[in-house]
Amino acid sequence: NAGVTQTPKFRVLKTGQSMTLLCAQDMNHEYMYWYRQDPGMGLRLIHYSVGEGTTAKGEVPDGYNVSRLKKQNFLLGLESAAPSQTSVYFCASSYTPTSPQGYTFGSGTRLTVV
Amino acid sequence: ILNVEQSPQSLHVQEGDSTNFTCSFPSSNFYALHWYRWETAKSPEALFVMTLNGDEKKKGRISATLNTKEGYSYLYIKGSQPEDSATYLCASGGYQKVTFGTGTKLQVIP
């Protein structure tokens, strides 16, 4: 069981470039989330999905877009990267937000925008 | 309380000491309180998810309590070991999503 897999693990982008981060889960979870982690800020929610075909904005959605075309995949896109988007990005999934197992997290993507 | 707040930010304890941390959260529109353990260079791992006022959960030497009326949860570690060194995150929120605190970083000194 792979759990939650994020690709890529590391990436360096130039300002203005675009990229897509992929999150894949094999646990048949309904809910999927994208967080960013910055020093002193904790995990902040970018976007989330409550099921296939649905997406919703979190705390810090500006500059990002997401899609959930298949239940197992949740894609995070940066259309025009900015240095302020340098961060570590974590994907997470869960059956429901209150399931006893909690969220399962991926291993993170470290993104640097220069 | 408007956000999820954790205290202390960090602490150092000697091996064998018992310790506890606090998570404060908005008591309105409460659905769940999560605790996670986050080791350096790894991903957060779920410890507990609690939903009912008065809930108590235990896993080995780690336990947690929940007071939804006053908006706080405590995490206890009994007899700390060096392998308990990690950042402990709590998260609280409504039904669809939760908000994370900034964590308590625990260092257990052998």
Interface residues (C-beta under 8 A of the other chain):
Chain A: Y31 Y33 Y35 G40 M41 G42 L43 R44 L45 Y48 V50 A56 G58 E59 F90 P97 T98 S99 P100 Q101 G102 Y103 T104 F105 G106 S107 G108
Chain B: Y31 A32 H34 Y36 K42 S43 P44 E45 A46 L47 F48 V49 T51 L89 A91 G93 G94 Y95 Q96 K97 V98 T99 F100 G101 T102 G103
